[in-house]
Amino acid sequence: MTDSNEVLGPEAEQDGNEAEKKARRGGKRGKKGPLGRLALFYRQIVAELRKVVWPSRNDLMTYTSVVIVFVVVVIAFVSVVDWGFEKLVSYVFG
């Protein structure tokens, strides 16, 4: 009698291994309780924050001034458009 993997070939053997891998859950992470998972999550957050390239003080001042100027320009534009619509509505409806 022949083994089913010999008949089906190496693809069937790989599919069987993938099914076994999917059946198992989590590895080390699956065995931890809620506090262990929370601690792992916190450690991952700290590790990601260490990778961040933080802006220098000059960069931060430049970005802040650009945002403030942009907001003032948008406020002025919206105010002018609002004033124009107000005049148009008062002219049309009297």
Secondary structure, DSSP 8 states (H G I E B T S, - for coil): ---HHHHH-HHHHHHHHHHHHHHS--THHHHS-HHHHHHHHHHHHHHHHHH-----HHHHHHHHHHHHHHHHHHHHHHHHHHHHHHHHHHHHH-
